[in-house]
């Protein structure tokens, strides 16, 4: 009850402020809306439409219209009308950049929209709340609100609101430097705006897409998006963000050192910025003039451009632009060997940058305080919602109880009839059950016969499979001799040439023969894995020395590909009883794969640890990673994965199958931890004795 009273007092206080605002001098509504002949649904619809039309033309008149809507809705007890009016007032205050007033009205709207059970209005209020948080730099809070609203509008298939939310979320990610997340949301916003043919909404996310590609150095992709907006601006005479776009196109051409086009775009951007009195855009373009002249080595002209940008940035109190201008001034002064001026500009640059940092910290503290206040408001809203749900539940229980009493008598009568009928049906069902049991017995006999047939076929297939594997091993074994002979002959032919005179085909033949021998060796190894069983001779292996030998054997291959090969183990000796040859073959395959699929400049690590009665050995690389689809099939025979060796090395598709078979034969298990773009780690766990 106290919560409800607080809510009522809050709404009444806001409505009182609205009445005071209406009483003051300011914009006046048309007589037909100020003094309606009859206050009905049509009147409220006209008042709401008038407020929407006045939002950009005259925001103060828009505010008056929606305030009157709140007043009439409250006086007539029309909660839904009052809620829509509150939403309109919040929009008007947002347009007027009166953030505190907008957020106060939005708090009231979120409560009233829950009371009237209008989810669409509630989440539209959330979007507007996030926009205002973004205005005052509360980026985390704005992002949280936008993410809360996005699933609702996706479920409602509202493409307009989904596009608006995606663009807002992308803008926050862009400010935070998360280009990948920003790129995905800007694409959704641009495609959504195109789908509903909203030209005004399409431009900003499309420009932002180009900006992301420009920041990541993909100039061709950036030019595609900038050019689309540039052509459409001229086709539709839409100049709202044209100065900013020209500045970005100039920045693009500066990176390409295309001085003529860069200067053309800078001049065009300056003309539009001055025409529409956009001081922020003028400051930015003057900075870009400085970057343009600096890139061309014309430091005196660059100094003049930076100086004019600094003067304007100082006048409009644009601290971020001021920092950029001071940075340009001290660098150009230093380039012109005017060290005293450079030192003065540098001190001003550091002072201004530190002041911005202080403001940023203050903003973070304000955001934390605002988040705490938001949590309290959310608890208040949830409490109201819970009270309403409890009331609805109690009412439903009462209705069900009354209906249940009436139904019990009817059910009792029906049960008497059903008992009589069920007895008759029971007798018929017994007879039907006997017939069904006979059919089941016959079907069981047929299934047993089918199982016997399947068992015979499985045994036949196992025999065929064994014969096939034996044949493959025989063929592979017999192929070793002729391939060795061909390798020897090609080696003799190569010796007749100097290294520089040898035909390139000889090297290709050697590579093909080497790959064939690897394939044959893999096939023979797989055939032998199942034959060893428990007869494998175990011996004591001291892992530090064993691992050092493995690293030394691959150090040449690692150095050739400029990959750092590193081993890491505990300080105390680790010993285990195992089959040294099998362990060596396992690590050879894993290290070979790690080097084969890693780029130059990366690192491959071989490590080992003891855990109770087991030893864990891991091979970690910084390669391209293994996809989830490849991880499901990676241990099958002859299975080549989607990743490819970085230096054109061959791959038989048997290495991981051999590793898997040998690890199982040694009584161990193998695990893989991998993510695309994040590298791969194979970990084998083996018994220590």
N, C-alpha and C positions, 0 to 999 in steps of 0.2 A: 504493500500500500504506500509506504514512504517513497519507494522508487517511482511509482506512478505519479505521486504528488510533485516530486522533483521534476519529472518530465513535463508535467502540465505547466509548472511555474516557468520552466525554461522556454517552452513554446510561447507562453503569454508574454514573457519578457522580450522575446524576439519580435513578436507581433506589435508590442508597444513601440519598439524602436522603429518598426515599419510605419506606424501611424504618425510618429514624430517626423520621420523623413518626408511623408506625404504632406504634412502640414507646413513644411518649410518651402521657401520659394525655390523654384526649379522648373524642369520640363512639365508641361501640362498635357494630359491625354485629350483626345478629341471629345467633344460633348457627348457623342453617342456612346462612348465607353465610360465617361465619367458619371453620367446620370442615365443609366439604362431604364427603359420603360418597364422592363420585366427582367428580373435576375433568374435566368434559367440556364440550361445546358448550352444552348446556342450562344448566349452572352459570354460564358466562360471560354467557349471555343474561339470566339472572335478576339477576346482579350489575350488569349494565349498566342494566337496567330500573329496579332499585332506586336506582341513582345518579341517573338522570334524574328519578325521582319526588321525590327528596330535595333537588333543586337549590335550590328556593325555600323549601321548608319548613325544611331544615336543611343549609345549604351545607357545613358542616364534615363532616357525616356523608356527604354526597355525595363530598367529597374522599377520605375514607377508603375508600369503596367502589371508586372508580376507581384509587386507589393499589394496592389489593389486586389489582385486575385487571391492572395493569402488572406487579406482582411475580410472579403466577402465569403470565402470558403469557411473561415472560422466563425463568422457571425451566423451563418446558416447551418453550421454543424456538418458541412460536407468535407469529410477528412481527405477524400481522394483529391478534390479540387485544391484543398489547402496544400497537400503534398506536392502536387504539380507546380503550384505557385512558388513553393520554397525552392524547388529545383531551378525554376526560372530566375529567381532572385540570386541564387548562387552563381548561375551562368553570367548574369549581368555584372556582379562584383568581380568575377574572374576576368571578364573582358576589360573592366576598369583597372585591373591589376591591384585590387583591394583584397589581398590574400586573406588577411585575418578575418574580415567580414565574410568572405566566401566560405571559409572553413567553419565559421560559427553556424551559418545557415545550413551547411552540409551535415553538421552533427545533428541538427534538428530533423533534417530530411531523412537521414538513415533510420532514426527512431520512428518517425511517422510512417515511412514506407513499409516498415515491418508490421506496424499496427494495422495498416490497410492491406497487408499481404500482397504488395506490388513488387515482385522480384526484379522486374525490368527497371523500374524507377530506382530501386535500391542500388543495383549495379551500375546504372548510369551515374548515380551520385558518387559511387566509388571511383569511377573514371575521372570525374571532375575533381574529386579529392586528390587523386594522384597527380593531376595536372598542376594543382596549386602547390603541392609538396615539391614538385619539380621546380616550380618558379623560385622557391626560397632555398633551393639547394639540398633539400632532404631526399637525396636520390634513393637511398636504401628503402626508405618508407614508401616513396612513390612506386618503386619497383614492386614492393610487396603488395600494394593495393592493386596495381595493374594485373599482377599475376592472379590475384584473387578473383578479379572480374572476368578474365579471359575465358576460362572454361564455361562460364554461363552463356556467353554470347556465341561460343562455338556450338554448344548444344542447341541453342535457339536458331542456328544457321543465320545469324545476323552479320552479313559480310561487312557492312559499313562500320559497326562498332568493333568488329574483329580487326579490320584494317587500321582503325584509329589506335586501338590498344597495341597492335604489333609495332606501329610506327613509334609510339611513345616508349615502349620497352626497348626498341632498337636504339633510340636516341640516348637512353640512360646507359646502355651497354657501350655505346660509342664514347660517351663522356668518360667512362671508366676504363677505356682501352681494350675492352673485350671485343675485338673485331669480328671473330667468328660468330658469336651470338648475335651481335648487331646485324651482321650480313643476313642471317637467316630471317630475323624479324622484319628487316626492311624489304626483303623479297616478298614476304607474305603480305605486307602492307601495300606494296606497289602492285602486285598481282590482284589483290582484293579490290583496290581502287579502280584498276582497269576493268575488272569483271562487272562492277556496278557503274562504270563510266563516270566516275567522280573525278573530274579533271583537276579541281583544286586540291584534293587529297593526294592525287597521284604524284605531283611534282616533288614535294619534300623528301619522301622516302627514296625516290629515284635518284635525286641529287646525292643523298647520303650514301647510296650504293656506290656511286662513282667516287665519292670521297674516301670510302674504305679501300677501294682498289688503288686509289692514288697514294694513300698512306702506306700500303703494302707493296708499292712499286710496280703494280700491274697497270701500266699506263694505257695500254690498248683497251683493256676492259673499262677503265675509268672513262676514256674518251667516248665509248659507245653510249654509256648512260648520260654523260653530260650533253652529248650531241642531241640525244632524243629530246631532252627537256629544252635545250636551246632552240631547236626547230619548232617545237610546240609553242613556246613562249611567243615567237613571232607570228605563228599561225593564228593564235587565239588572243594575242595582245595582252598577255598575262605577265606583268612586270614586278610582281610582289617580291620575288627572290632572284630577279635577273642580275642585279649587281653582284650578289654573292656568287652566282653561277659563273659570271664572266671572270671573277677573281680566281675561281678554281680552275677554269680553262687556261688562264694565264699561268697559274702555278704548274699545270700539266706541261705546257709548252716550255716553261723555263727548265724543267727537268730534262726535256729533250734537246735543250739549247736551240730551240726554234725561235729566235729573237723577234722576227717580224710578226709572227702570229701572237706571241706573248704580249708585245707592245700594243697590238691591235685590240686584244681582249681587255687589257688594262685600261686603255682609253675609253672603250665602250662601257666597262663597268663603272668608271668614274663619272661618265655622263649620266648614267641612270641613277647612281647614288646621289649625285648633286641635284638631279631633277626632282627626286622624291625626298630630298633633305634627310637622307639616311646617314647620320653622322657615324654610326658604328661601321657601316660598310665603307664610308670614305676613309676612315682610319685604317681599316684592314687593307684597302687597295693601295694606300700610301706605303704601308709596310711591304706589300708585294712589289711595289716599284723599287723599294730599297733592295729586296731580294733579287729583282731583275738586274739592277745595275751592279750589285755585288757579284752576281754570277758572271757578268761580262767584264769584271775587273775595273769598272768605272766607279771607284770608291768615293770620289767627291760628290758625284750625283746621288749615289746611294746615301751618303751622309745627309744631304739636303732632304731626301725623301723621308728618311727615318726621323729627322728633326721636325718636319711638318706633321708627321703622324703622332709624335710625342706631344706636340702642342695641343692637337685636337683631342687626343686620348686624355690628357690632363684636364682639359676643359669639361669633357663629358664624364670624367671620373671612371674611365674604363681601365681598371688596373691591369688586367691581363694584357691589353694592347700596349699599355705603358711599359710593361716589362719587356715585351717583344721589341718595342722601339728603342729602349735603352740598351738592350743587348746588341741590336744592330749598330747603334751609335758607337759603343765602345770598341766593337770589332772593326768597324770602318776606320775609326780614329787610329787604332793600333796598326791597321794595314797602311795608313798614310804616314805612319811613324810620328803621330802627334800624341806622344805617350802621356803627357800631362793631362790632356783632355780625355784620353782613353781611361786614365785612372779615375777621373772625376765621374765619368759616365758609369764606370764599373761599380763605384761605390753607390751611386743612385740605383743602379740595377739591383744590387744585392739588398739594399734597404727596402725597395718596393717589393721585391720577391718575398722577403721575410715578412713584410706586412700582410701580403696575400696569404702566406702560410699561417700567420696568426689568425686571420679571419677564417681560414679553413678549419683550424682547430676549434675556434669558437662555434662555427657552424656545426661541427661534429657533436660538440656538447649539446647544442640546441636540439640537434636531431635525436640524440639519446633521450633528452628530456621529453621531446615530442612523442617518441616511441612509447615511453612509459605512460604518458597521458593517453595515447591512443589505446594501449592495452586496457587502461581503466575504463575508457569509453566503450570498448568492445565488450568488456565484462558487463557493463551496464545494459548494453543492447542484448547480450545473450540472456541476461537475467529477465528482461522484459519478455523476450521470446519464449523463455522457458515457462514463465508464468502463464502466458497465453496458451502454450501447448498443454499445460496441466489443466487449465480450465476447459479447453476443448476435449481433453481426454475424459475428464469427469463427466462432462455433458454426454459424450458418446457412451460412457459406461451406464449412465442412467437410462438412456434410450434403449440400450441393449437389454438392460434388466427388465424394463417394462415389456419390451417385445418378447423377451424370453419367457416371462410368465404366461403371456397369451399363447406362446407357441408350445409350451409344455403339454397343455390339455390336448391341443391338436395332435401333437406327436404321440400321446398315449393312445388316442383313438386309432391313429395310423398304425401303431405298433401291433395292436390286436389284429388288424387286418393282415399285416405283414407276417405275423406268426403263423396264421392259418395258411397263407399262401406259401410261406417258406417250407412248411412241412411237406406240402405237395411237391414243391420243387426239389426238396432233399431226396425224396424217393426217386425222382427222375434223374437227379444228379448222380446217385449211387449207381444206377444202371449205366449211365454214360461213363462213369469213372471206370467201371469194370471193362467196358469196351476200349477205353483209352489205354488202360494198363496192358491189354493184349497187344495193342498197336505199338506201345513203347517197348515191350519185350521183343517184338519182331524187329523194330528199329535198332535195338541194342545189338541183336545178332548181326545186322548189316554193318553197324559201326565196328564191331570186333573184327569182322572179315576185312573191312577197309583198313583197319589198323595193321593187321597182319600184312596186307599188301604194301602199305607204306613202309613198314619195317624192312621188308624184302628190297624195296626200291632204294631205301636209304643205305642199306648194306652194299647194294650194287654201286651206288654213287660213290661211297667211300672207297670201294675197290678201284673204281675208275679214277678217282682223284689221286689215290696213292700211285697208280700206274702213271698218271700224267706227270706228277711231281718227279717220279723216278726218271721218266723220259726226259723231262726238262733238265734235270741234273746231269744225265748222261750226255745230252746234246751240249750243255754248257761246258762240261769237262772236256769233251772232244773238240770244242771250238778253241780252247786255250792254245793248243799246239799250233794250228795254222795261223792264228793271230800273232803269236809270238814270232813265228817265222816271218810274217809280213813286216812286223816291227823291225826285226833284224835287217831285212832286205832294205827297207826304207832308210834305216840308219846308215847302211853301207852306201846307198845312193847319196845321202846327204854329205858323207865324208868326202865325196869327189868334188864338192863345191866349197868355195869360201862361204862363210856365214852370210855375207851380203849378196852372193850370187845365187844362193839356193832358191829354187822356185817356191813361191808362196804356197803352192799346192802341197808341197812336202810337209810343211808345218800343219796344214789342215788334215792331211792323212794321219799324222802322228796323233793329233787331237782326237780324231774319230777312233783310232785304234785304242788309245788310252781310255776313252769313254766305254768302248766295247769290253775292254778287260775289267773295268770297274763294274759293269753290269754283270759279267760272268762271275766275278768274284763274289758279288752280292748274292747272286742266285745260289752259288755253292755254299755260301755261309748260311743262308736261310735253310738250305737242305740239311746242314749239319747240326743246326740248333736243336732240332727235335731228337737227334740221335744220341746226344751226349747223356742226357738224363742225369741220374744221380752218380754216374761213374766219373764225373769231372774231378780232376785232381786239384784239391784246394791247397793253397800255400799261404804263408804269412806275408802280408803286404804292408810296408811302412809308407803311409800315404804321402808324406812330405817329399821323400825322394822320388816316389812314383810320379807325383804330380809335376815335379821339376823336370823329369824326363819328358813328360807329355808336352809341357810348355816349350822346352827347348826344341822338340821335334817340329813344332809349328811356328817357331819364332821367325824363321826365314819367310814363310808365307805371309805372316802378319806384317813383317817389315815391308815386304813387297807391296802390300795394299795400304801401308801407312796406318795400320790399326795397332793400338796399344793392347798387348796381351799380358794380363795381370793374374797372379794367383794369390789366394788369401786363405789361411788356415790358422788353427789355434797354435799357441806357443808350445804346448806340450805335445809329444809325439802321439800320433793316432795310428794304431795298428788294427788290421782286420784279416780274417782268413777268407780268402776268395780265390777265384780262378783268374789269375793275373792276365792271361791272354784275352779272356772275354771282357774283363774290365777295361783293358787297353783298347779293344775294338769299340766298346761303348763310347769311351771318351774321344777316340779318334773321330767317330761319326759326329758327335755333338760339337766338338771344336771345329771340325771342318765345315759344318753347316753354319756355325756362328760367324766364322771368317768369310765364308762364301757369300752370305747375305748381308754383310755389314758394309757401310760406306767408309771411305777414308776419313781419318780424323776421329773415329769412334773408339770404343773400348770394349774388350771381351774379358770377362772375369771368370776364373775357375776357382771355386771355393769348396771347403769341406769342413764338417763339424761332426762331433760324436753326440748322440742322444741316447742315453741308457744303453741298450744292447744293439743299437743300429748306428750306421754311419750314413750321413746325408751329404751328397756331392751335388753341387749346382754349377751350371754353365749359363752365364748371363751375357746377353749382347744388347746393343743399342740399335738394332736393325729395324726393318719396317714392321715387325710384329706379324702375328698370325691371326687371321680372322676367325670368328666363331665357327663359320661353316668349315674352314680348313681344319680346325682343331678336332672336329668330329671324325675326320677320315685320315688324319695325318699318319697313323700307325699301320695303315693297310699297305699291302705289297704293291709296288709299281704305281704309287699314288704321288703325282706331282702337284704341289700346291700352287696357289696363285702368285706368290712372291717369286721373283726371279733373281739369280745371282747377279751381283753388282759389277763383276768384271767378265761376264760371259762364260763362267765356269760351267762344266757339265753337271747334270743331276740325273741319277738313275731312278729315283723314286723308291729306293730300297733301304736307304740309310736308317730312317726312323723305324721301319719295320724290323730291321736287324737289331737296333737298340732295344725296342720293346720286347723282342723274343729273348735276347740275352739277359735283360734285367729280370724277366719272369723266371728264366732258367736258374738264375742266381738266387731266387727266393726273395726278390725285391719288388718294388713298384716305382713307377715314374709318373711325375706330374708336370704339367706345363702351365705357366702363368704368362699370358701375353695379351697385348692390346695393340690395335693398329696404330702405328706411329710412335709407340712407347717401348719397343724392344721386346725380347723374349727371354724367359728363364726356364730351363729344363732342370728339374730336381729329381734325383734318383735316391731312393732309400734302400740300403742293403743291410743284411745281418752282419754283425761284426765278428761272428764266430760260427 
